[in-house]
């Protein structure tokens, strides 16, 4: 039966609304996107509900788009754009295009294994939360292969977020978050930050609008091949934190 579910998802287009949409932003991911798609498709197809996968390309200069399209998967959509606009913009395009009752954003490197998806889904389906955030800082999380520099920086940034924006989520940057459809559409339609720190703004907005947010411990591995320049992103993170505060004061988020 699991094999049959996988084959059906690959070859037979959905005729009903997806229960779950999964959005993956991708920029120059030719080398690892197929493995990630395979891992996600084989696992989620066995969960017993209709689902779709969206690859939101961010103007890749390699063969990412061609590689994904050549897979010929019936329930996979590729969202293309001619130029790089930032990870946040790619996620936004995916969220606004997704049709599922629940929408998950996951990173292209599968650093949080897709097997963790049921934990987040249960928080929304069963416990009534609006947003479920995969967390490397919550009790019970498993975090491996993280450099000393990233440990120090992430700890410092978490303190800044806690006291600067007063967001009640300890790990705002883990690339594994799920929303109900209506909440995803509202949050990402209000989004103004299109770079690496977009998660920070989305969670600030979730708090501002009074949504129920669950922080869920997940397994996470610092996968090789990351395109994140840690030092540059820290600078952008601090700049974006200031931008969020100014947006809020000036009424941008009304």
Secondary structure, DSSP 8 states (H G I E B T S, - for coil): -HHHHHHHHHHS--SS--SEEEEEEESS-TTTHHHHHHHHHHHHGGGSS-EEEEEEE---SSSHHHHHHTT--TTEEEE--SS---HHHHHHHHHHH--SSEEEEE-TT-SS-GGGHHHHHHHHHTT--SEEEEESSSTT-EEES--HHHHHHHHHHHHHHHHHT--S-S----SEEEEEHHHHHHHHHS----STTHHHHHHHHHHHTT--EEEEE-EEE--TT----HHHHHHHHHHHHHHHHHHHHHTTT-
